[in-house]
Amino acid sequence: MGSHNELGKEGEELAAAYLVKKEYLIICRNYRYMKAEIDIIAQKGNTIAIIEVKSRSSAYFENIAETVSKKKIMLLVSAAD
């Protein structure tokens, strides 16, 4: 497994642990539908959250909204639908 895959897996583990701490129920991880993958599907009460985890190896933070492409958003929407 490449180091970027290990970093991504570690990021997903941290994200899932954070969600559980915030009382979310993890419904599914790494859900695949056609070409799409949803990293985490979680639920809290009547809310279902679709989570795309982005892990970085540097301390530089960018606008997180700009790190997910329009194509990826469309894939996530189709997988969630």
Backbone as CSV, one residue per row, in Angstrom:
resi,resn,N_x,N_y,N_z,CA_x,CA_y,CA_z,C_x,C_y,C_z
1,MET,0.854,-1.184,0.000,0.000,0.000,0.000,0.891,1.235,0.000
2,GLY,0.589,2.184,-0.861,1.368,3.410,-0.952,1.187,4.279,0.275
3,SER,2.165,5.158,0.524,2.094,6.018,1.711,0.888,6.946,1.657
4,HIS,0.474,7.384,0.435,-0.710,8.242,0.343,-1.970,7.466,0.715
5,ASN,-2.005,6.157,0.403,-3.149,5.334,0.801,-3.197,5.164,2.315
6,GLU,-2.022,4.994,2.917,-1.954,4.857,4.371,-2.401,6.144,5.054
7,LEU,-1.982,7.286,4.507,-2.399,8.576,5.057,-3.911,8.734,4.941
8,GLY,-4.468,8.360,3.797,-5.914,8.440,3.604,-6.669,7.548,4.570
9,LYS,-6.168,6.326,4.778,-6.809,5.396,5.716,-6.753,5.954,7.136
10,GLU,-5.612,6.515,7.505,-5.467,7.114,8.837,-6.431,8.294,8.999
11,GLY,-6.552,9.110,7.960,-7.488,10.235,7.998,-8.922,9.773,8.168
12,GLU,-9.293,8.705,7.475,-10.646,8.166,7.599,-10.894,7.610,8.996
13,GLU,-9.889,6.966,9.575,-10.018,6.450,10.947,-10.248,7.597,11.929
14,LEU,-9.465,8.673,11.786,-9.619,9.835,12.668,-10.990,10.483,12.495
15,ALA,-11.440,10.594,11.248,-12.750,11.190,10.978,-13.864,10.347,11.588
16,ALA,-13.784,9.033,11.438,-14.803,8.144,11.998,-14.815,8.231,13.528
17,ALA,-13.637,8.256,14.139,-13.551,8.366,15.601,-14.153,9.685,16.080
18,TYR,-13.889,10.765,15.353,-14.455,12.075,15.693,-15.981,12.032,15.619
19,LEU,-16.504,11.443,14.565,-17.960,11.362,14.404,-18.603,10.539,15.520
20,VAL,-17.985,9.423,15.877,-18.504,8.594,16.973,-18.494,9.390,18.275
21,LYS,-17.416,10.145,18.509,-17.321,10.987,19.708,-18.447,12.016,19.741
22,LYS,-18.858,12.485,18.554,-19.950,13.460,18.444,-21.317,12.777,18.364
23,GLU,-21.346,11.485,18.695,-22.568,10.678,18.794,-23.238,10.378,17.455
24,TYR,-22.441,10.312,16.400,-22.943,9.833,15.114,-22.805,8.314,15.083
25,LEU,-23.708,7.666,14.396,-23.627,6.237,14.144,-23.009,6.061,12.760
26,ILE,-21.922,5.318,12.678,-21.295,5.059,11.383,-22.104,3.952,10.710
27,ILE,-22.749,4.296,9.603,-23.585,3.338,8.881,-22.742,2.512,7.917
28,CYS,-21.829,3.171,7.228,-21.030,2.480,6.215,-19.736,3.250,5.972
29,ARG,-18.700,2.503,5.611,-17.433,3.132,5.226,-17.022,2.603,3.865
30,ASN,-16.466,3.496,3.055,-15.985,3.149,1.717,-17.069,2.510,0.849
31,TYR,-18.254,3.121,0.889,-19.386,2.657,0.078,-19.110,2.970,-1.387
32,ARG,-19.270,1.980,-2.235,-19.025,2.161,-3.667,-20.318,1.993,-4.453
33,TYR,-20.490,2.907,-5.408,-21.610,2.839,-6.338,-21.091,3.293,-7.689
34,MET,-21.081,2.386,-8.642,-20.530,2.648,-9.970,-19.111,3.222,-9.826
35,LYS,-18.873,4.459,-10.271,-17.531,5.044,-10.187,-17.326,5.872,-8.924
36,ALA,-18.332,5.938,-8.085,-18.270,6.795,-6.899,-17.903,5.996,-5.657
37,GLU,-17.253,6.681,-4.725,-17.001,6.098,-3.408,-17.291,7.156,-2.357
38,ILE,-18.089,6.770,-1.367,-18.361,7.636,-0.224,-17.500,7.116,0.915
39,ASP,-16.652,7.982,1.471,-15.737,7.547,2.528,-16.485,7.089,3.772
40,ILE,-17.419,7.915,4.239,-18.170,7.580,5.454,-19.621,8.025,5.284
41,ILE,-20.538,7.147,5.661,-21.948,7.512,5.775,-22.275,7.380,7.256
42,ALA,-22.763,8.465,7.844,-23.033,8.480,9.282,-24.415,9.072,9.539
43,GLN,-24.971,8.727,10.691,-26.299,9.230,11.050,-26.310,9.704,12.495
44,LYS,-27.009,10.819,12.692,-27.261,11.337,14.037,-28.699,11.821,14.035
45,GLY,-29.546,11.139,14.788,-30.962,11.477,14.778,-31.538,11.242,13.397
46,ASN,-32.226,12.238,12.867,-32.830,12.138,11.539,-31.907,12.609,10.420
47,THR,-30.667,12.946,10.758,-29.726,13.474,9.773,-28.761,12.389,9.311
48,ILE,-28.653,12.236,8.000,-27.656,11.338,7.423,-26.590,12.209,6.775
49,ALA,-25.338,11.947,7.123,-24.211,12.734,6.607,-23.390,11.888,5.643
50,ILE,-23.057,12.481,4.506,-22.178,11.868,3.516,-20.839,12.588,3.645
51,ILE,-19.799,11.851,4.019,-18.528,12.486,4.351,-17.433,12.082,3.372
52,GLU,-16.786,13.080,2.802,-15.602,12.903,1.961,-14.411,13.348,2.803
53,VAL,-13.514,12.425,3.112,-12.362,12.723,3.962,-11.190,13.147,3.079
54,LYS,-10.570,14.255,3.434,-9.379,14.742,2.744,-8.248,14.819,3.756
55,SER,-7.200,14.046,3.535,-6.037,14.041,4.425,-4.880,14.743,3.735
56,ARG,-4.122,15.473,4.507,-2.969,16.199,3.973,-1.722,15.826,4.769
57,SER,-0.599,15.764,4.067,0.659,15.425,4.737,1.409,16.663,5.211
58,SER,0.927,17.854,4.850,1.577,19.089,5.290,0.647,19.858,6.221
59,ALA,1.197,20.858,6.870,0.412,21.677,7.791,-0.347,22.780,7.061
60,TYR,-0.146,22.880,5.744,-0.815,23.920,4.962,-2.301,23.604,4.840
61,PHE,-3.127,24.572,5.208,-4.571,24.397,5.099,-5.090,25.273,3.979
62,GLU,-5.931,24.692,3.156,-6.544,25.439,2.070,-8.056,25.441,2.266
63,ASN,-8.736,26.180,1.432,-10.193,26.204,1.492,-10.701,24.812,1.145
64,ILE,-11.235,24.120,2.128,-11.638,22.724,1.948,-12.681,22.573,0.850
65,ALA,-13.538,23.572,0.676,-14.569,23.500,-0.364,-13.950,23.431,-1.756
66,GLU,-12.748,23.955,-1.903,-12.083,23.948,-3.204,-11.312,22.661,-3.478
67,THR,-11.201,21.782,-2.498,-10.431,20.551,-2.685,-11.259,19.419,-3.266
68,VAL,-12.575,19.575,-3.285,-13.456,18.553,-3.857,-13.957,19.081,-5.200
69,SER,-13.608,18.371,-6.258,-13.974,18.825,-7.603,-15.481,18.705,-7.850
70,LYS,-15.955,19.437,-8.835,-17.374,19.351,-9.207,-17.724,17.933,-9.640
71,LYS,-16.806,17.284,-10.338,-17.038,15.900,-10.767,-17.208,14.986,-9.556
72,LYS,-16.347,15.157,-8.543,-16.435,14.334,-7.333,-17.753,14.595,-6.612
73,ILE,-18.167,15.843,-6.548,-19.442,16.179,-5.911,-20.587,15.483,-6.638
74,MET,-20.567,15.520,-7.961,-21.623,14.864,-8.735,-21.621,13.355,-8.500
75,LEU,-20.436,12.754,-8.403,-20.348,11.324,-8.109,-20.902,11.012,-6.723
76,LEU,-20.573,11.854,-5.738,-21.091,11.651,-4.384,-22.609,11.758,-4.358
77,VAL,-23.143,12.736,-5.069,-24.599,12.918,-5.123,-25.258,11.700,-5.761
78,SER,-24.689,11.204,-6.854,-25.292,10.039,-7.509,-25.211,8.802,-6.623
79,ALA,-24.125,8.641,-5.890,-23.988,7.493,-4.991,-24.935,7.594,-3.803
80,ALA,-25.157,8.808,-3.329,-26.033,9.011,-2.170,-27.504,8.881,-2.536
81,ASP,-27.805,9.150,-3.801,-29.187,9.112,-4.258,-29.632,7.686,-4.336
